[in-house]
Amino acid sequence: MSEMILTMHSPDWLHLVSWNEVMCGMLVMFFILALKAYPRIPGALLGLALATFISNHLGWELSKVGELTASFPVINFPQLLGSQWFSLFIVSIPLALLGATESLLSAKVIDRLEHKAKPHHSNLELLGQGVANIVVGLFSGMPVTGVVVRSTVNIQSGGKTRFAAMAHGLILIVALLYFSEMLAQIPIAALAGLLCLIGFRLVETHHFVELLKKNKLEAISFLIATIGTLNNKLFVGLLGAIALVLVGRLISKRLKKSEEFAEDDSEEGLRAVISHQKSSLIASHAPHDWRVRYQTNLEPQKWIIHVEEKPWLHSTSYVHPNATLIGRVIVDRSAHIAAETSIRADEGSPFYVGTRTNLQDGVVLHALKDKYVDVQGKKWAIYIDEQVSVAHQALIHGPCFIGAKTFVGFKAVVHDSVVGPNCFIGIGSVVVGVEVPAGRFVPHGSIIDTQTKANELPPATEAHHHFNEDVVEVNEGLATAYQWVDLKEKNTWKQQSSSESSAAASSVSYF
C-alpha cells in the first residue's frame, strides 16, 4: 500500500498504465452495472466473454490467464519421517487459523447480505473446510477457504441454497476439463475489473462509523485489520485486531467485577448477571421419544399427548404464577414471562422462548397443527430467539420465527411469518405470511401481508434498537426480583414450620 501511494504521488505513473487493460476491466464493470436490474442475466460472464473476444480480435498484448491443465492431478500421499510430521503441523497452524478466520468472516458477511433469519453453522463450515483441505492436499492442491468474492457473485446471480455452491464446483470442473483453452485467453485485467467492483460493493463505511460511536476499541481493531490487509499482512492484521479485542474484554470484565464488589450487597439491589453467551438451547437435551409421538395422526389422542407434555424451564427463568403454559414449551435462561400470558402448545408444538427474552402481560402464543419452522435442523411451531421483547397483548401465532433482539409492539399480530433479527414491529401492526428481512421497521398500525411490502420496509433506527435493549434489561431485572421475592417467602415459610415443629417436640419431651 505504501509503495502504491508513493508511486501515485508523481504523475509519471500515468506513462506506465496499460490503457487496453483498463478498458477490459471497465467493460466488465459496465456490463455488471448495466444488467444489475436483471439478476438472471450473467452480466459478469457476458462482460468477460466480450472483453476476451475484443482483446484477441484486435491483437492486444495483455496478460492472460494462461495455459490450464485439462486433467485431474494424481493422488499423492506424503512421504515424511516422524520428526517432519511435527514440523509440518507447526507450519500448518497459521494457515489453518487464517483459513478458518477468513471462512467465518465470509460466512458472516453473506448472512448480512442475505438478511438471513437463520445464520450459518460455524462448526459445520469449519468441518467442511477441514475435510476439503485434507482431500485437496492429497492432490497437491493449495489450501482452500470460503471467500467473500465468489460467494457474493453467487448471491448476485440468484443463488440461495446449498445447490448453488455445488453447481459452482461442478461448473468449474466442466470448464477445466472441456473449456481450458478458452479460459486461458481471458485477460487478467478483465477479472481484475470484476474483483474491484465486488470489493467496492463490500465496503461498508457506515459499519465503521457505528463502531466509532458504540465501541472505540472494536473500531481500532477494525482499522488494524484493514491496514494489515491493505499492506499484504492479513494474518498479522487479524492477530493484532483479535489480541486487542481480547485484552479489552479482559480489562472490561475485571473492571466490572470490581464495580460489583464495590456496590451495596443488599438483596433489594440484586440484579442478574448479564450473559453474552448465546442461547444454550436446553431443548436439545430433551428426550427424543416425545418428538416421535408427535407424528401420530390419532384424534384426539394427538392432542392428549400434546397437553400431557410438561414445560421445560431453565432455573434462571421466571414464569409468573398467573401465566398459563401448556404442552412442550422450552423457556431458556433469564427469560421473563409476565402475568396473564397464555402459551398453549396444545395444537401446534413445540415452542421455544430464548435467552433473556421477555413476554409481557397478556401476550398469547399459539400455533397451527403440523406447521413448523426449521431452526438448526429442529422443527418448532414457534421459535422466539434471544433478547426478544413481546409487548403487552401481542399475538404470536405459529408457525413463526422471531429473530434475536427484535421488538414486537403492543397488540401487534405476527402469524405464519419469519421475522429477521434486530427488527422493530410497531404498535397494532399485523405481519402475516411473509419473511421480514433483518433490521427492518414495521410502522405502527400497518398491515404487511405480501412479500413485496415486507421487502420495502424501512430500516429500524438506533433508537428502536436502544429501546428494545432497555426493555430486555428491565425485564431481566424484574425476573430476578420476582425470583428473589418468591425465594424469600419460601424461606420464611420454612423457618416458621421449623419453629412450630421444635416447639411441639419440646412439649412432647416434657411429657
Secondary structure as a PSIPRED ss2 file (coil, helix, strand):
# PSIPRED VFORMAT (PSIPRED V4.0)

   1 M C   1.000  0.000  0.000
   2 S H   0.000  1.000  0.000
   3 E H   0.000  1.000  0.000
   4 M H   0.000  1.000  0.000
   5 I H   0.000  1.000  0.000
   6 L H   0.000  1.000  0.000
   7 T H   0.000  1.000  0.000
   8 M H   0.000  1.000  0.000
   9 H C   1.000  0.000  0.000
  10 S C   1.000  0.000  0.000
  11 P H   0.000  1.000  0.000
  12 D H   0.000  1.000  0.000
  13 W H   0.000  1.000  0.000
  14 L H   0.000  1.000  0.000
  15 H H   0.000  1.000  0.000
  16 L H   0.000  1.000  0.000
  17 V C   1.000  0.000  0.000
  18 S C   1.000  0.000  0.000
  19 W H   0.000  1.000  0.000
  20 N H   0.000  1.000  0.000
  21 E H   0.000  1.000  0.000
  22 V H   0.000  1.000  0.000
  23 M H   0.000  1.000  0.000
  24 C H   0.000  1.000  0.000
  25 G H   0.000  1.000  0.000
  26 M H   0.000  1.000  0.000
  27 L H   0.000  1.000  0.000
  28 V H   0.000  1.000  0.000
  29 M H   0.000  1.000  0.000
  30 F H   0.000  1.000  0.000
  31 F H   0.000  1.000  0.000
  32 I H   0.000  1.000  0.000
  33 L H   0.000  1.000  0.000
  34 A H   0.000  1.000  0.000
  35 L C   1.000  0.000  0.000
  36 K C   1.000  0.000  0.000
  37 A C   1.000  0.000  0.000
  38 Y C   1.000  0.000  0.000
  39 P C   1.000  0.000  0.000
  40 R C   1.000  0.000  0.000
  41 I C   1.000  0.000  0.000
  42 P C   1.000  0.000  0.000
  43 G H   0.000  1.000  0.000
  44 A H   0.000  1.000  0.000
  45 L H   0.000  1.000  0.000
  46 L H   0.000  1.000  0.000
  47 G H   0.000  1.000  0.000
  48 L H   0.000  1.000  0.000
  49 A H   0.000  1.000  0.000
  50 L H   0.000  1.000  0.000
  51 A H   0.000  1.000  0.000
  52 T H   0.000  1.000  0.000
  53 F H   0.000  1.000  0.000
  54 I H   0.000  1.000  0.000
  55 S H   0.000  1.000  0.000
  56 N H   0.000  1.000  0.000
  57 H H   0.000  1.000  0.000
  58 L C   1.000  0.000  0.000
  59 G C   1.000  0.000  0.000
  60 W C   1.000  0.000  0.000
  61 E C   1.000  0.000  0.000
  62 L C   1.000  0.000  0.000
  63 S C   1.000  0.000  0.000
  64 K E   0.000  0.000  1.000
  65 V C   1.000  0.000  0.000
  66 G C   1.000  0.000  0.000
  67 E C   1.000  0.000  0.000
  68 L C   1.000  0.000  0.000
  69 T C   1.000  0.000  0.000
  70 A C   1.000  0.000  0.000
  71 S C   1.000  0.000  0.000
  72 F C   1.000  0.000  0.000
  73 P C   1.000  0.000  0.000
  74 V C   1.000  0.000  0.000
  75 I C   1.000  0.000  0.000
  76 N C   1.000  0.000  0.000
  77 F C   1.000  0.000  0.000
  78 P C   1.000  0.000  0.000
  79 Q C   1.000  0.000  0.000
  80 L C   1.000  0.000  0.000
  81 L C   1.000  0.000  0.000
  82 G H   0.000  1.000  0.000
  83 S H   0.000  1.000  0.000
  84 Q H   0.000  1.000  0.000
  85 W H   0.000  1.000  0.000
  86 F H   0.000  1.000  0.000
  87 S H   0.000  1.000  0.000
  88 L H   0.000  1.000  0.000
  89 F H   0.000  1.000  0.000
  90 I H   0.000  1.000  0.000
  91 V H   0.000  1.000  0.000
  92 S H   0.000  1.000  0.000
  93 I H   0.000  1.000  0.000
  94 P H   0.000  1.000  0.000
  95 L H   0.000  1.000  0.000
  96 A H   0.000  1.000  0.000
  97 L H   0.000  1.000  0.000
  98 L H   0.000  1.000  0.000
  99 G H   0.000  1.000  0.000
 100 A H   0.000  1.000  0.000
 101 T H   0.000  1.000  0.000
 102 E H   0.000  1.000  0.000
 103 S H   0.000  1.000  0.000
 104 L H   0.000  1.000  0.000
 105 L H   0.000  1.000  0.000
 106 S H   0.000  1.000  0.000
 107 A H   0.000  1.000  0.000
 108 K H   0.000  1.000  0.000
 109 V H   0.000  1.000  0.000
 110 I H   0.000  1.000  0.000
 111 D H   0.000  1.000  0.000
 112 R H   0.000  1.000  0.000
 113 L H   0.000  1.000  0.000
 114 E H   0.000  1.000  0.000
 115 H C   1.000  0.000  0.000
 116 K C   1.000  0.000  0.000
 117 A C   1.000  0.000  0.000
 118 K C   1.000  0.000  0.000
 119 P C   1.000  0.000  0.000
 120 H C   1.000  0.000  0.000
 121 H C   1.000  0.000  0.000
 122 S H   0.000  1.000  0.000
 123 N H   0.000  1.000  0.000
 124 L H   0.000  1.000  0.000
 125 E H   0.000  1.000  0.000
 126 L H   0.000  1.000  0.000
 127 L H   0.000  1.000  0.000
 128 G H   0.000  1.000  0.000
 129 Q H   0.000  1.000  0.000
 130 G H   0.000  1.000  0.000
 131 V H   0.000  1.000  0.000
 132 A H   0.000  1.000  0.000
 133 N H   0.000  1.000  0.000
 134 I H   0.000  1.000  0.000
 135 V H   0.000  1.000  0.000
 136 V H   0.000  1.000  0.000
 137 G H   0.000  1.000  0.000
 138 L H   0.000  1.000  0.000
 139 F C   1.000  0.000  0.000
 140 S C   1.000  0.000  0.000
 141 G C   1.000  0.000  0.000
 142 M C   1.000  0.000  0.000
 143 P C   1.000  0.000  0.000
 144 V C   1.000  0.000  0.000
 145 T C   1.000  0.000  0.000
 146 G C   1.000  0.000  0.000
 147 V C   1.000  0.000  0.000
 148 V H   0.000  1.000  0.000
 149 V H   0.000  1.000  0.000
 150 R H   0.000  1.000  0.000
 151 S H   0.000  1.000  0.000
 152 T H   0.000  1.000  0.000
 153 V H   0.000  1.000  0.000
 154 N H   0.000  1.000  0.000
 155 I H   0.000  1.000  0.000
 156 Q H   0.000  1.000  0.000
 157 S C   1.000  0.000  0.000
 158 G C   1.000  0.000  0.000
 159 G C   1.000  0.000  0.000
 160 K C   1.000  0.000  0.000
 161 T C   1.000  0.000  0.000
 162 R H   0.000  1.000  0.000
 163 F H   0.000  1.000  0.000
 164 A H   0.000  1.000  0.000
 165 A H   0.000  1.000  0.000
 166 M H   0.000  1.000  0.000
 167 A H   0.000  1.000  0.000
 168 H H   0.000  1.000  0.000
 169 G H   0.000  1.000  0.000
 170 L H   0.000  1.000  0.000
 171 I H   0.000  1.000  0.000
 172 L H   0.000  1.000  0.000
 173 I H   0.000  1.000  0.000
 174 V H   0.000  1.000  0.000
 175 A H   0.000  1.000  0.000
 176 L H   0.000  1.000  0.000
 177 L H   0.000  1.000  0.000
 178 Y H   0.000  1.000  0.000
 179 F C   1.000  0.000  0.000
 180 S H   0.000  1.000  0.000
 181 E H   0.000  1.000  0.000
 182 M H   0.000  1.000  0.000
 183 L H   0.000  1.000  0.000
 184 A C   1.000  0.000  0.000
 185 Q C   1.000  0.000  0.000
 186 I C   1.000  0.000  0.000
 187 P E   0.000  0.000  1.000
 188 I H   0.000  1.000  0.000
 189 A H   0.000  1.000  0.000
 190 A H   0.000  1.000  0.000
 191 L H   0.000  1.000  0.000
 192 A H   0.000  1.000  0.000
 193 G H   0.000  1.000  0.000
 194 L H   0.000  1.000  0.000
 195 L H   0.000  1.000  0.000
 196 C H   0.000  1.000  0.000
 197 L H   0.000  1.000  0.000
 198 I H   0.000  1.000  0.000
 199 G H   0.000  1.000  0.000
 200 F H   0.000  1.000  0.000
 201 R H   0.000  1.000  0.000
 202 L H   0.000  1.000  0.000
 203 V C   1.000  0.000  0.000
 204 E C   1.000  0.000  0.000
 205 T H   0.000  1.000  0.000
 206 H H   0.000  1.000  0.000
 207 H H   0.000  1.000  0.000
 208 F H   0.000  1.000  0.000
 209 V H   0.000  1.000  0.000
 210 E H   0.000  1.000  0.000
 211 L H   0.000  1.000  0.000
 212 L H   0.000  1.000  0.000
 213 K H   0.000  1.000  0.000
 214 K H   0.000  1.000  0.000
 215 N C   1.000  0.000  0.000
 216 K H   0.000  1.000  0.000
 217 L H   0.000  1.000  0.000
 218 E H   0.000  1.000  0.000
 219 A H   0.000  1.000  0.000
 220 I H   0.000  1.000  0.000
 221 S H   0.000  1.000  0.000
 222 F H   0.000  1.000  0.000
 223 L H   0.000  1.000  0.000
 224 I H   0.000  1.000  0.000
 225 A H   0.000  1.000  0.000
 226 T H   0.000  1.000  0.000
 227 I H   0.000  1.000  0.000
 228 G H   0.000  1.000  0.000
 229 T H   0.000  1.000  0.000
 230 L H   0.000  1.000  0.000
 231 N C   1.000  0.000  0.000
 232 N C   1.000  0.000  0.000
 233 K C   1.000  0.000  0.000
 234 L H   0.000  1.000  0.000
 235 F H   0.000  1.000  0.000
 236 V H   0.000  1.000  0.000
 237 G H   0.000  1.000  0.000
 238 L H   0.000  1.000  0.000
 239 L H   0.000  1.000  0.000
 240 G H   0.000  1.000  0.000
 241 A H   0.000  1.000  0.000
 242 I H   0.000  1.000  0.000
 243 A H   0.000  1.000  0.000
 244 L H   0.000  1.000  0.000
 245 V H   0.000  1.000  0.000
 246 L H   0.000  1.000  0.000
 247 V H   0.000  1.000  0.000
 248 G H   0.000  1.000  0.000
 249 R H   0.000  1.000  0.000
 250 L H   0.000  1.000  0.000
 251 I H   0.000  1.000  0.000
 252 S H   0.000  1.000  0.000
 253 K H   0.000  1.000  0.000
 254 R H   0.000  1.000  0.000
 255 L H   0.000  1.000  0.000
 256 K H   0.000  1.000  0.000
 257 K H   0.000  1.000  0.000
 258 S H   0.000  1.000  0.000
 259 E H   0.000  1.000  0.000
 260 E H   0.000  1.000  0.000
 261 F H   0.000  1.000  0.000
 262 A H   0.000  1.000  0.000
 263 E C   1.000  0.000  0.000
 264 D C   1.000  0.000  0.000
 265 D C   1.000  0.000  0.000
 266 S C   1.000  0.000  0.000
 267 E H   0.000  1.000  0.000
 268 E H   0.000  1.000  0.000
 269 G H   0.000  1.000  0.000
 270 L C   1.000  0.000  0.000
 271 R C   1.000  0.000  0.000
 272 A C   1.000  0.000  0.000
 273 V C   1.000  0.000  0.000
 274 I C   1.000  0.000  0.000
 275 S C   1.000  0.000  0.000
 276 H C   1.000  0.000  0.000
 277 Q C   1.000  0.000  0.000
 278 K C   1.000  0.000  0.000
 279 S C   1.000  0.000  0.000
 280 S C   1.000  0.000  0.000
 281 L C   1.000  0.000  0.000
 282 I H   0.000  1.000  0.000
 283 A H   0.000  1.000  0.000
 284 S H   0.000  1.000  0.000
 285 H H   0.000  1.000  0.000
 286 A C   1.000  0.000  0.000
 287 P C   1.000  0.000  0.000
 288 H C   1.000  0.000  0.000
 289 D H   0.000  1.000  0.000
 290 W H   0.000  1.000  0.000
 291 R H   0.000  1.000  0.000
 292 V H   0.000  1.000  0.000
 293 R H   0.000  1.000  0.000
 294 Y C   1.000  0.000  0.000
 295 Q C   1.000  0.000  0.000
 296 T C   1.000  0.000  0.000
 297 N C   1.000  0.000  0.000
 298 L C   1.000  0.000  0.000
 299 E C   1.000  0.000  0.000
 300 P C   1.000  0.000  0.000
 301 Q H   0.000  1.000  0.000
 302 K H   0.000  1.000  0.000
 303 W H   0.000  1.000  0.000
 304 I H   0.000  1.000  0.000
 305 I H   0.000  1.000  0.000
 306 H H   0.000  1.000  0.000
 307 V H   0.000  1.000  0.000
 308 E H   0.000  1.000  0.000
 309 E C   1.000  0.000  0.000
 310 K C   1.000  0.000  0.000
 311 P C   1.000  0.000  0.000
 312 W E   0.000  0.000  1.000
 313 L E   0.000  0.000  1.000
 314 H C   1.000  0.000  0.000
 315 S C   1.000  0.000  0.000
 316 T C   1.000  0.000  0.000
 317 S C   1.000  0.000  0.000
 318 Y E   0.000  0.000  1.000
 319 V E   0.000  0.000  1.000
 320 H C   1.000  0.000  0.000
 321 P C   1.000  0.000  0.000
 322 N C   1.000  0.000  0.000
 323 A C   1.000  0.000  0.000
 324 T E   0.000  0.000  1.000
 325 L E   0.000  0.000  1.000
 326 I E   0.000  0.000  1.000
 327 G E   0.000  0.000  1.000
 328 R C   1.000  0.000  0.000
 329 V E   0.000  0.000  1.000
 330 I E   0.000  0.000  1.000
 331 V E   0.000  0.000  1.000
 332 D C   1.000  0.000  0.000
 333 R C   1.000  0.000  0.000
 334 S C   1.000  0.000  0.000
 335 A C   1.000  0.000  0.000
 336 H E   0.000  0.000  1.000
 337 I E   0.000  0.000  1.000
 338 A C   1.000  0.000  0.000
 339 A C   1.000  0.000  0.000
 340 E C   1.000  0.000  0.000
 341 T C   1.000  0.000  0.000
 342 S E   0.000  0.000  1.000
 343 I E   0.000  0.000  1.000
 344 R E   0.000  0.000  1.000
 345 A E   0.000  0.000  1.000
 346 D C   1.000  0.000  0.000
 347 E C   1.000  0.000  0.000
 348 G C   1.000  0.000  0.000
 349 S C   1.000  0.000  0.000
 350 P C   1.000  0.000  0.000
 351 F E   0.000  0.000  1.000
 352 Y E   0.000  0.000  1.000
 353 V E   0.000  0.000  1.000
 354 G C   1.000  0.000  0.000
 355 T C   1.000  0.000  0.000
 356 R C   1.000  0.000  0.000
 357 T C   1.000  0.000  0.000
 358 N E   0.000  0.000  1.000
 359 L E   0.000  0.000  1.000
 360 Q C   1.000  0.000  0.000
 361 D C   1.000  0.000  0.000
 362 G C   1.000  0.000  0.000
 363 V C   1.000  0.000  0.000
 364 V E   0.000  0.000  1.000
 365 L E   0.000  0.000  1.000
 366 H E   0.000  0.000  1.000
 367 A E   0.000  0.000  1.000
 368 L C   1.000  0.000  0.000
 369 K C   1.000  0.000  0.000
 370 D C   1.000  0.000  0.000
 371 K C   1.000  0.000  0.000
 372 Y C   1.000  0.000  0.000
 373 V E   0.000  0.000  1.000
 374 D E   0.000  0.000  1.000
 375 V E   0.000  0.000  1.000
 376 Q C   1.000  0.000  0.000
 377 G C   1.000  0.000  0.000
 378 K E   0.000  0.000  1.000
 379 K E   0.000  0.000  1.000
 380 W E   0.000  0.000  1.000
 381 A C   1.000  0.000  0.000
 382 I E   0.000  0.000  1.000
 383 Y E   0.000  0.000  1.000
 384 I E   0.000  0.000  1.000
 385 D C   1.000  0.000  0.000
 386 E C   1.000  0.000  0.000
 387 Q C   1.000  0.000  0.000
 388 V C   1.000  0.000  0.000
 389 S E   0.000  0.000  1.000
 390 V E   0.000  0.000  1.000
 391 A C   1.000  0.000  0.000
 392 H C   1.000  0.000  0.000
 393 Q C   1.000  0.000  0.000
 394 A C   1.000  0.000  0.000
 395 L E   0.000  0.000  1.000
 396 I E   0.000  0.000  1.000
 397 H E   0.000  0.000  1.000
 398 G E   0.000  0.000  1.000
 399 P E   0.000  0.000  1.000
 400 C E   0.000  0.000  1.000
 401 F E   0.000  0.000  1.000
 402 I E   0.000  0.000  1.000
 403 G C   1.000  0.000  0.000
 404 A C   1.000  0.000  0.000
 405 K C   1.000  0.000  0.000
 406 T C   1.000  0.000  0.000
 407 F E   0.000  0.000  1.000
 408 V E   0.000  0.000  1.000
 409 G C   1.000  0.000  0.000
 410 F C   1.000  0.000  0.000
 411 K C   1.000  0.000  0.000
 412 A C   1.000  0.000  0.000
 413 V E   0.000  0.000  1.000
 414 V E   0.000  0.000  1.000
 415 H E   0.000  0.000  1.000
 416 D E   0.000  0.000  1.000
 417 S E   0.000  0.000  1.000
 418 V E   0.000  0.000  1.000
 419 V E   0.000  0.000  1.000
 420 G C   1.000  0.000  0.000
 421 P C   1.000  0.000  0.000
 422 N C   1.000  0.000  0.000
 423 C C   1.000  0.000  0.000
 424 F E   0.000  0.000  1.000
 425 I E   0.000  0.000  1.000
 426 G C   1.000  0.000  0.000
 427 I C   1.000  0.000  0.000
 428 G C   1.000  0.000  0.000
 429 S C   1.000  0.000  0.000
 430 V E   0.000  0.000  1.000
 431 V E   0.000  0.000  1.000
 432 V E   0.000  0.000  1.000
 433 G C   1.000  0.000  0.000
 434 V C   1.000  0.000  0.000
 435 E E   0.000  0.000  1.000
 436 V E   0.000  0.000  1.000
 437 P C   1.000  0.000  0.000
 438 A C   1.000  0.000  0.000
 439 G C   1.000  0.000  0.000
 440 R E   0.000  0.000  1.000
 441 F E   0.000  0.000  1.000
 442 V E   0.000  0.000  1.000
 443 P C   1.000  0.000  0.000
 444 H C   1.000  0.000  0.000
 445 G C   1.000  0.000  0.000
 446 S C   1.000  0.000  0.000
 447 I E   0.000  0.000  1.000
 448 I E   0.000  0.000  1.000
 449 D C   1.000  0.000  0.000
 450 T C   1.000  0.000  0.000
 451 Q H   0.000  1.000  0.000
 452 T H   0.000  1.000  0.000
 453 K H   0.000  1.000  0.000
 454 A H   0.000  1.000  0.000
 455 N H   0.000  1.000  0.000
 456 E C   1.000  0.000  0.000
 457 L C   1.000  0.000  0.000
 458 P C   1.000  0.000  0.000
 459 P E   0.000  0.000  1.000
 460 A C   1.000  0.000  0.000
 461 T C   1.000  0.000  0.000
 462 E H   0.000  1.000  0.000
 463 A H   0.000  1.000  0.000
 464 H H   0.000  1.000  0.000
 465 H H   0.000  1.000  0.000
 466 H H   0.000  1.000  0.000
 467 F H   0.000  1.000  0.000
 468 N H   0.000  1.000  0.000
 469 E H   0.000  1.000  0.000
 470 D H   0.000  1.000  0.000
 471 V H   0.000  1.000  0.000
 472 V H   0.000  1.000  0.000
 473 E H   0.000  1.000  0.000
 474 V H   0.000  1.000  0.000
 475 N H   0.000  1.000  0.000
 476 E H   0.000  1.000  0.000
 477 G H   0.000  1.000  0.000
 478 L H   0.000  1.000  0.000
 479 A H   0.000  1.000  0.000
 480 T H   0.000  1.000  0.000
 481 A H   0.000  1.000  0.000
 482 Y H   0.000  1.000  0.000
 483 Q H   0.000  1.000  0.000
 484 W H   0.000  1.000  0.000
 485 V H   0.000  1.000  0.000
 486 D H   0.000  1.000  0.000
 487 L H   0.000  1.000  0.000
 488 K H   0.000  1.000  0.000
 489 E H   0.000  1.000  0.000
 490 K H   0.000  1.000  0.000
 491 N H   0.000  1.000  0.000
 492 T H   0.000  1.000  0.000
 493 W H   0.000  1.000  0.000
 494 K H   0.000  1.000  0.000
 495 Q H   0.000  1.000  0.000
 496 Q H   0.000  1.000  0.000
 497 S H   0.000  1.000  0.000
 498 S H   0.000  1.000  0.000
 499 S H   0.000  1.000  0.000
 500 E H   0.000  1.000  0.000
 501 S H   0.000  1.000  0.000
 502 S H   0.000  1.000  0.000
 503 A H   0.000  1.000  0.000
 504 A H   0.000  1.000  0.000
 505 A H   0.000  1.000  0.000
 506 S H   0.000  1.000  0.000
 507 S H   0.000  1.000  0.000
 508 V H   0.000  1.000  0.000
 509 S H   0.000  1.000  0.000
 510 Y H   0.000  1.000  0.000
 511 F C   1.000  0.000  0.000
